[in-house]
Amino acid sequence: MAKNLYMLPEGLPEPENDGACDHLQGMALPSVERVSTSGETVDLSRHKGLAVVFFYPMTGKPERPPMIGWNKIPGARGCTTQCCAFRDRYPEFQRLGVEVFGVSAQPLEEQRDAVERLRLNYTLLNDSDLKLAKALDLPTFEYESDYYIKRLTLLIEDGVIRKVYYPVFPPHRNPTDILGELRS
């Protein structure tokens, strides 16, 4: 039976708030240029208006076997479901004048594959060198000698972090929670 990347398995460990993002709210984003999946360079510190920037470890690939132990890492599983949830709710963000960006440390070609395969209608930014994550002092974790950004979401306005969502669980509810807050 093929794995369903859009559904989370039961019994995943929930991530806990370890305080690793407490310093972010109110911070001006540092000027760090990132290459997007569309080939453009984006500097979030220069973004005008509201934007949601969600950081995630990595999207899965259906042809790859499950990563051993990945489901045991609190908050690691759910990147594809979160990306698809933002895809499905993206028109609502647009109607509110809010741009959406996804950021991961995955190689750019894997991000481009995810955009095509998942039919994502927003931009992914590449942080494979973790330059943005380090500049923001974001929490990361190591898995098989690679570093991944822990799942978190930032609401930014004119380059300043207005709200931090951390930890994010379950990931597919993240866009719905943000939209609810934006509308109230």
C-alpha positions, 0 to 999 in steps of 0.5 A: 500500500502506498503511503498517503503523504496528505494524512498524518499517522496516529500517535505522533509525538507532539513538539513542546514549546522549548522557548527557542523562538521567544526572542523572535516577536518584534524582531526586524528580519535580517537582510538575507537574500534567498533563492526561490523556487521560481528563480527569483531572489527574495529578501523578506526584510524588504517585503512590504505588507503582511506575509506568512513565512512558514519554516518546515523540515522537508517535504517527503517524496512518494518514491522514497522509503520512509525515513527510519525514526523520522516519525519519532522526532517531535514535529518532524512529520507533516511537511507535505500536509502543511504545504498542501494546507497552505496551498488549499487556503492560499486564495483566502490569504490573497484576498486578505492581502497576505503573501505566503512563503515556505522555507526549508533547508532542502535542496532547491531541486527537491523544493522545485519538485515539491512545487510541481508535484504538490501543485503549490501556488505560493513561493518556496524559499531555499535555505539549504545553507541555513543562513536565514535560520542562523541569522534569526537563531531558529531552532534546528535538529540533526537527523543522519548528519543533516540539519533541518529547521524545526517547524514554526511560522512567522507573521511578518509586517513590513519586515518585522515579526508580528507573531510567532507560531511555535510549536506548530502541531498539527501542521495542517491546521496552521493556515486555518489558525492564522486565517482565523486570527487575521479575520478577528 
